[in-house]
Amino acid sequence: MRTQTFNVPPQEVLTRDSVTVSVDAVVYIRITDPTSSVVQVENAQFSTRVLASTTIRNIFGTKSLHEILSQREEIASLMQEILDQVTDKWGVSVERVEIKDVSLPQQMQRVMAAEAEATREARSKLIAAQGEEKASRCLKEAAETLADTPTAVQLRYLQTLNTISAETDSTIVFPIPIDLTGGLMMSDNQNAYANINADQLAETISQIEKDFSVEPTLKDLSSVYLDGAKKYKYF
């Protein structure tokens, strides 16, 4: 006999974890014993369809939503085995059972979508945190390496400025490192201080020369002071 196909009407099933789902299935049957299919049952195809609807409710009611979504092939094979055991005495062989669709309520779909989105967001945050941890370790190692050679910090600074200037045509204002100007500033301060002391000393010696010009001894003494100032490079 030829294989016959019929659709099982959509069945509203309450799963083991109290979720309502709608299940569509397709059953493939073949009459193996025409006599039994007429004598043993009034309408073999109708009886098989009703039995398939009942079997769907019984099997899916014992499964959780996760099992239904992840074990569709196993559930279809179990349905085929149960149907074939019952319809065998009717002269009907169940060749195949296919689960067409498992529909969820709209509210449940929104909840599952929100859960999946939260899971993906949590995973992305975890990956970002791991990246930050690895980056901080690399920065620590780089800082320790640069600390051993102070000049490397300045070279890295100039290299960064060169990279920035190569990407875009822009004006970059950056401070001059204190290490380069500290020595010059100290030298200028020392020179200014020396000039101030030299001016004060010269003014004092000139005043001494004016006040004690009549005394050769004191004038000679002022000359000694002046020579001493020149010796110590105040002028």
VOMI-394423 format. One record per residue (C-alpha): residue number from 1; residue in three letters; chain; x, y, z. Coordinates in nm, 2 decimals, always signed. Each point is the difference from the previous one (the first is absolute). Example, Ala and Ser with C-alpha at 12.3 -4.5 7.8 and 13.67 -1.06 7.14 Angstrom:
# residues 2
n; res; chain; u; v; w
1; ALA; A; +1.23; -0.45; +0.78
2; SER; A; +0.14; +0.34; -0.07
This chain:
# residues 235
n; res; chain; u; v; w
1; MET; A; +0.00; +0.00; +0.00
2; ARG; A; +0.11; +0.36; -0.06
3; THR; A; +0.12; +0.23; +0.28
4; GLN; A; -0.25; +0.25; +0.13
5; THR; A; +0.07; +0.33; +0.17
6; PHE; A; -0.21; +0.21; +0.23
7; ASN; A; +0.05; +0.30; +0.22
8; VAL; A; -0.07; -0.02; +0.37
9; PRO; A; -0.21; +0.30; +0.10
10; PRO; A; +0.19; +0.26; +0.21
11; GLN; A; +0.00; -0.12; +0.36
12; GLU; A; +0.01; +0.24; +0.30
13; VAL; A; +0.23; -0.17; +0.25
14; LEU; A; +0.10; +0.10; +0.35
15; THR; A; +0.36; -0.11; +0.06
16; ARG; A; +0.15; -0.13; +0.31
17; ASP; A; +0.13; +0.35; +0.10
18; SER; A; -0.35; +0.15; -0.05
19; VAL; A; +0.06; +0.16; -0.34
20; THR; A; -0.28; -0.02; -0.26
21; VAL; A; +0.12; -0.10; -0.35
22; SER; A; -0.17; -0.07; -0.33
23; VAL; A; +0.13; -0.31; -0.18
24; ASP; A; -0.05; -0.09; -0.37
25; ALA; A; +0.10; -0.34; -0.13
26; VAL; A; -0.02; -0.21; -0.32
27; VAL; A; -0.05; -0.38; +0.01
28; TYR; A; +0.09; -0.24; -0.29
29; ILE; A; -0.19; -0.33; +0.01
30; ARG; A; -0.04; -0.30; -0.23
31; ILE; A; -0.26; -0.28; +0.00
32; THR; A; +0.18; -0.33; +0.04
33; ASP; A; -0.31; -0.22; +0.06
34; PRO; A; -0.31; +0.12; -0.19
35; THR; A; -0.22; -0.26; +0.17
36; SER; A; +0.10; +0.11; +0.35
37; SER; A; -0.04; +0.36; -0.09
38; VAL; A; -0.36; -0.07; -0.09
39; VAL; A; -0.09; -0.26; +0.26
40; GLN; A; +0.19; +0.12; +0.30
41; VAL; A; -0.08; +0.38; -0.02
42; GLU; A; -0.29; +0.20; -0.16
43; ASN; A; +0.23; +0.27; -0.15
44; ALA; A; +0.37; -0.08; +0.02
45; GLN; A; +0.12; +0.35; -0.12
46; PHE; A; -0.23; +0.19; +0.23
47; SER; A; +0.08; -0.22; +0.30
48; THR; A; +0.37; +0.04; -0.06
49; ARG; A; -0.04; +0.38; -0.02
50; VAL; A; -0.19; +0.01; +0.33
51; LEU; A; +0.26; -0.23; +0.16
52; ALA; A; +0.28; +0.23; -0.13
53; SER; A; -0.17; +0.31; +0.16
54; THR; A; -0.03; -0.18; +0.33
55; THR; A; +0.36; -0.13; -0.01
56; ILE; A; +0.13; +0.35; -0.06
57; ARG; A; -0.18; +0.13; +0.31
58; ASN; A; +0.12; -0.29; +0.21
59; ILE; A; +0.37; +0.03; -0.11
60; PHE; A; +0.04; +0.38; -0.01
61; GLY; A; -0.17; +0.03; +0.34
62; THR; A; +0.28; -0.20; +0.16
63; LYS; A; +0.28; +0.22; -0.16
64; SER; A; +0.13; +0.34; +0.10
65; LEU; A; +0.02; +0.28; -0.25
66; HIS; A; +0.37; -0.03; -0.03
67; GLU; A; -0.03; -0.37; -0.08
68; ILE; A; -0.27; +0.06; -0.26
69; LEU; A; +0.21; +0.25; -0.18
70; SER; A; +0.32; -0.19; +0.01
71; GLN; A; -0.12; -0.36; -0.04
72; ARG; A; -0.25; +0.02; -0.28
73; GLU; A; +0.14; -0.30; -0.19
74; GLU; A; +0.00; -0.22; +0.31
75; ILE; A; -0.36; +0.09; +0.08
76; ALA; A; -0.11; -0.07; -0.36
77; SER; A; +0.17; -0.35; +0.02
78; LEU; A; -0.17; -0.07; +0.33
79; MET; A; -0.34; +0.10; -0.15
80; GLN; A; +0.06; -0.23; -0.30
81; GLU; A; +0.08; -0.29; +0.22
82; ILE; A; -0.31; +0.05; +0.22
83; LEU; A; -0.23; +0.04; -0.30
84; ASP; A; +0.13; -0.30; -0.18
85; GLN; A; -0.05; -0.22; +0.30
86; VAL; A; -0.37; +0.09; +0.02
87; THR; A; -0.08; +0.01; -0.38
88; ASP; A; +0.18; -0.32; -0.08
89; LYS; A; -0.31; -0.21; +0.09
90; TRP; A; -0.20; +0.22; -0.23
91; GLY; A; +0.21; -0.09; -0.29
92; VAL; A; +0.16; +0.35; -0.01
93; SER; A; +0.37; +0.07; +0.01
94; VAL; A; +0.12; +0.34; +0.11
95; GLU; A; +0.30; +0.07; -0.21
96; ARG; A; +0.10; +0.34; +0.11
97; VAL; A; -0.10; +0.29; +0.24
98; GLU; A; +0.12; +0.35; -0.05
99; ILE; A; -0.04; +0.30; +0.24
100; LYS; A; -0.09; +0.29; -0.23
101; ASP; A; +0.00; +0.29; +0.25
102; VAL; A; +0.00; +0.08; +0.37
103; SER; A; -0.16; +0.34; +0.05
104; LEU; A; +0.04; +0.20; +0.32
105; PRO; A; -0.23; +0.28; +0.13
106; GLN; A; +0.10; +0.35; -0.09
107; GLN; A; +0.07; +0.09; +0.36
108; MET; A; +0.23; -0.30; +0.04
109; GLN; A; +0.18; +0.09; -0.32
110; ARG; A; +0.07; +0.35; +0.14
111; VAL; A; +0.12; -0.14; +0.33
112; MET; A; +0.24; -0.24; -0.18
113; ALA; A; +0.13; +0.27; -0.23
114; ALA; A; +0.07; +0.22; +0.31
115; GLU; A; +0.17; -0.29; +0.17
116; ALA; A; +0.22; -0.07; -0.30
117; GLU; A; +0.09; +0.37; -0.04
118; ALA; A; +0.09; +0.02; +0.37
119; THR; A; +0.22; -0.31; -0.04
120; ARG; A; +0.18; +0.15; -0.30
121; GLU; A; +0.05; +0.33; +0.18
122; ALA; A; +0.14; -0.17; +0.30
123; ARG; A; +0.24; -0.20; -0.22
124; SER; A; +0.11; +0.31; -0.18
125; LYS; A; +0.07; +0.18; +0.33
126; LEU; A; +0.20; -0.30; +0.12
127; ILE; A; +0.21; -0.01; -0.32
128; ALA; A; +0.06; +0.38; +0.03
129; ALA; A; +0.11; -0.04; +0.36
130; GLN; A; +0.24; -0.28; -0.09
131; GLY; A; +0.14; +0.22; -0.27
132; GLU; A; +0.05; +0.29; +0.24
133; GLU; A; +0.18; -0.23; +0.24
134; LYS; A; +0.24; -0.12; -0.26
135; ALA; A; +0.06; +0.36; -0.12
136; SER; A; +0.07; +0.12; +0.36
137; ARG; A; +0.26; -0.28; +0.04
138; CYS; A; +0.17; +0.10; -0.33
139; LEU; A; +0.00; +0.36; +0.11
140; LYS; A; +0.15; -0.09; +0.33
141; GLU; A; +0.28; -0.20; -0.17
142; ALA; A; +0.06; +0.29; -0.24
143; ALA; A; +0.02; +0.25; +0.29
144; GLU; A; +0.25; -0.22; +0.18
145; THR; A; +0.21; -0.02; -0.32
146; LEU; A; -0.01; +0.38; -0.05
147; ALA; A; +0.08; +0.07; +0.36
148; ASP; A; +0.34; -0.17; -0.05
149; THR; A; +0.09; +0.25; -0.27
150; PRO; A; -0.13; +0.36; +0.05
151; THR; A; +0.10; +0.10; -0.35
152; ALA; A; -0.23; -0.26; -0.14
153; VAL; A; -0.30; +0.20; +0.14
154; GLN; A; +0.10; +0.31; -0.20
155; LEU; A; +0.05; -0.21; -0.31
156; ARG; A; -0.34; -0.16; +0.04
157; TYR; A; -0.15; +0.34; +0.05
158; LEU; A; +0.15; +0.13; -0.32
159; GLN; A; -0.10; -0.31; -0.19
160; THR; A; -0.36; +0.04; +0.11
161; LEU; A; +0.00; +0.36; -0.12
162; ASN; A; +0.15; -0.11; -0.33
163; THR; A; -0.28; -0.26; -0.04
164; ILE; A; -0.27; +0.26; +0.07
165; SER; A; +0.14; +0.25; -0.24
166; ALA; A; +0.02; -0.26; -0.28
167; GLU; A; -0.37; -0.10; +0.02
168; THR; A; -0.15; +0.35; -0.03
169; ASP; A; +0.13; +0.35; -0.11
170; SER; A; -0.04; +0.19; +0.33
171; THR; A; +0.19; +0.22; +0.23
172; ILE; A; +0.11; -0.17; +0.32
173; VAL; A; +0.10; +0.21; +0.30
174; PHE; A; +0.20; -0.20; +0.26
175; PRO; A; +0.21; +0.10; +0.30
176; ILE; A; +0.38; -0.02; +0.00
177; PRO; A; +0.12; -0.25; +0.25
178; ILE; A; +0.13; +0.15; +0.32
179; ASP; A; +0.31; -0.22; -0.01
180; LEU; A; +0.12; +0.19; -0.31
181; THR; A; -0.05; +0.35; +0.14
182; GLY; A; +0.09; -0.06; +0.37
183; GLY; A; +0.37; +0.04; -0.06
184; LEU; A; -0.03; +0.32; -0.20
185; MET; A; -0.23; +0.15; +0.25
186; MET; A; +0.24; -0.08; +0.29
187; SER; A; +0.29; +0.14; -0.20
188; ASP; A; -0.19; +0.33; -0.07
189; ASN; A; -0.09; +0.04; +0.37
190; GLN; A; +0.36; -0.05; +0.10
191; ASN; A; +0.12; +0.26; -0.25
192; ALA; A; -0.26; +0.25; +0.11
193; TYR; A; +0.09; -0.05; +0.36
194; ALA; A; +0.37; +0.04; -0.08
195; ASN; A; -0.08; +0.32; -0.19
196; ILE; A; -0.20; +0.14; +0.29
197; ASN; A; +0.29; -0.07; +0.24
198; ALA; A; +0.25; +0.14; -0.23
199; ASP; A; -0.20; +0.33; -0.05
200; GLN; A; -0.04; +0.03; +0.38
201; LEU; A; +0.37; -0.06; +0.06
202; ALA; A; +0.11; +0.25; -0.27
203; GLU; A; -0.24; +0.26; +0.14
204; THR; A; +0.14; -0.05; +0.35
205; ILE; A; +0.35; +0.02; -0.12
206; SER; A; -0.07; +0.32; -0.19
207; GLN; A; -0.16; +0.15; +0.31
208; ILE; A; +0.30; -0.09; +0.20
209; GLU; A; +0.23; +0.16; -0.26
210; LYS; A; -0.21; +0.32; +0.01
211; ASP; A; -0.02; +0.02; +0.38
212; PHE; A; +0.36; -0.08; +0.07
213; SER; A; +0.18; +0.14; -0.31
214; VAL; A; +0.21; +0.22; +0.23
215; GLU; A; +0.14; -0.30; +0.18
216; PRO; A; +0.24; -0.19; -0.22
217; THR; A; -0.01; -0.30; +0.22
218; LEU; A; -0.37; -0.05; -0.02
219; LYS; A; +0.01; +0.07; -0.38
220; ASP; A; +0.26; -0.27; -0.03
221; LEU; A; -0.22; -0.23; +0.21
222; SER; A; -0.29; +0.06; -0.23
223; SER; A; +0.22; -0.09; -0.30
224; VAL; A; +0.07; -0.32; +0.18
225; TYR; A; -0.37; -0.07; +0.04
226; LEU; A; -0.06; +0.07; -0.37
227; ASP; A; +0.28; -0.24; -0.10
228; GLY; A; -0.14; -0.26; +0.23
229; ALA; A; -0.34; +0.03; -0.16
230; LYS; A; +0.15; -0.04; -0.35
231; LYS; A; +0.19; -0.30; +0.12
232; TYR; A; -0.31; -0.17; +0.12
233; LYS; A; -0.18; +0.08; -0.33
234; TYR; A; -0.26; +0.24; +0.14
235; PHE; A; +0.07; +0.22; -0.31
